[in-house]
């Protein structure tokens, strides 16, 4: 099986997009897209949402493969990882390290991305408060022992 790759599966009532990065790279947190939300968006909008996310992620992993195909590049996407994806990476790293040190940066990234992304808005309102509380329970970062 080739790596990096993306896996799409249905778990319960959600479409789940999982990431399997190349060796030595940090995996992104799985993205859960509730089927009810996708249904409310309608087929075309849901397809654009899922497909846009997949193309953006694959383009970030293999930019040279996409260079000849300029119409497949989202003009609004940052040159590096998107702010939402970066926030997800920081959340994952924070949980793995049991630290709250990244919370202010995650707050900033999510607020900026929520201004332009429906997914980020939903995450900021529905999920981030609980995750933020959990991260803050780790307390202030500890210095070297």
N, C-alpha and C positions, 0 to 999 in steps of 0.2 A: 504494500500500500504506500502511496506517495505522500510525503509530508513536505510542506504544509498542506493541510486540507481543511475543508469545512464539512461538517455533518449536519444534516437537517433531519429532525425527527419529531414525532408527535408524542408528547407526554401528557396524559390526562387531557386537559382542555387547552393546551398551549402548543404552539409550534416552537421548537427549541432549536437554536442555531449554535452548534458547538464548534470550537476551534482547536485544531491540532497543529501547533507551530513547529517550525524547524527546530532541530536540536539546539539547546542553549538559549532559546527565546522563551519569554514568558507567555503563557497561553492567556487569551482574553477570556473573561468571564462569559459563560453561556448567556445567550440572549433569549429570554422567554417572551414570546409574542402571543398573548391570549387570543385564541381563535375567535372569541366574541368581539374583540377589538378589530381584528382583521375583517370579520363579517360586517361590522358597522361601517368600516371604511369602504366596503364594496370591493368587488373583484379587481378592478383595474388599479385602484389605489393600493390595495393590499399587495398585489403583484409588484407594483412599482416599489413599495416599501421594502419587501423582502428581496427583490432583485437588486435594488439600489444598494442595499446593505452588502449583499454578496459581491457585487461588482467592485464596490469601493474597497472591501477587505482584500479581495484577490488582487486588485490593482496595487494595493500597498505592499503585498507580498511579492509581486512579480511586475514591477513597473516597466521594465524593458519590453515585456511581452505585449503591453498595452500601448506603447509609444506610437506605433503606426495607426492606431485606431482612436483618433482624437474625439470622436463622437461618444466613446464609451467613458470619457473622463468627465466627472462632475465638476463644473467650473467653480462651484461653491466649496468644494472640498479643499482642505488645507494641503500643502505639499507633503507634510508628514502625516502621522496618524491623526484622525479626527479627534476633536476635543472630547466627544462622548466616549470614543474608544480608549482614549488616554485616561479619562476618569475611571473607566472600568478596570483598566490595568492597575491604576493606583489603588483602587478598592481591593483588588485581589492581592496586591503586594502588602497592603496594610493588614489584611486579615492574616496572611501567611506569617507576617512578622509581629503580629499582635501589637500594633502601634497606631497611635492617633496622629502621628506627625503630618500625614498628607491631607487631613480633613480640610484645612483652609484652602488648599489648592484644588481639591475635588469640588468643594463648594463653588469656587470661582469658575472652574471649567463647566460645571453643570449649569450654572446660571447663564453663562455666555451661550452655551449650546442650546439651552431651552428657548432662547429668543428666536431661534431659527428652525428648531427641530421638534416635531410633535412627539417623537419617541423620547427625547431628552426631557421635554415638559412633563410627560407622564411619569418618567422615572423620578424626576425631581420631586414631584408631588406624592406619588404612590409608594415608592420604594426607598428613596434616599433618606428620609427621616429615620426610619427604623435601622437602616445600615449605619447611618451617622451615629446614632445613639450607641449601637454596638461597638463601633470603632472608638468612640470617646470613652467607653467603659474600660478600655485598655489603659487609660491614664496617660500622663505626659510621657514623652519618649525618655528612655533611660540611657544614661551615658555608658561608656565602656566599663566593664567590671574590672 
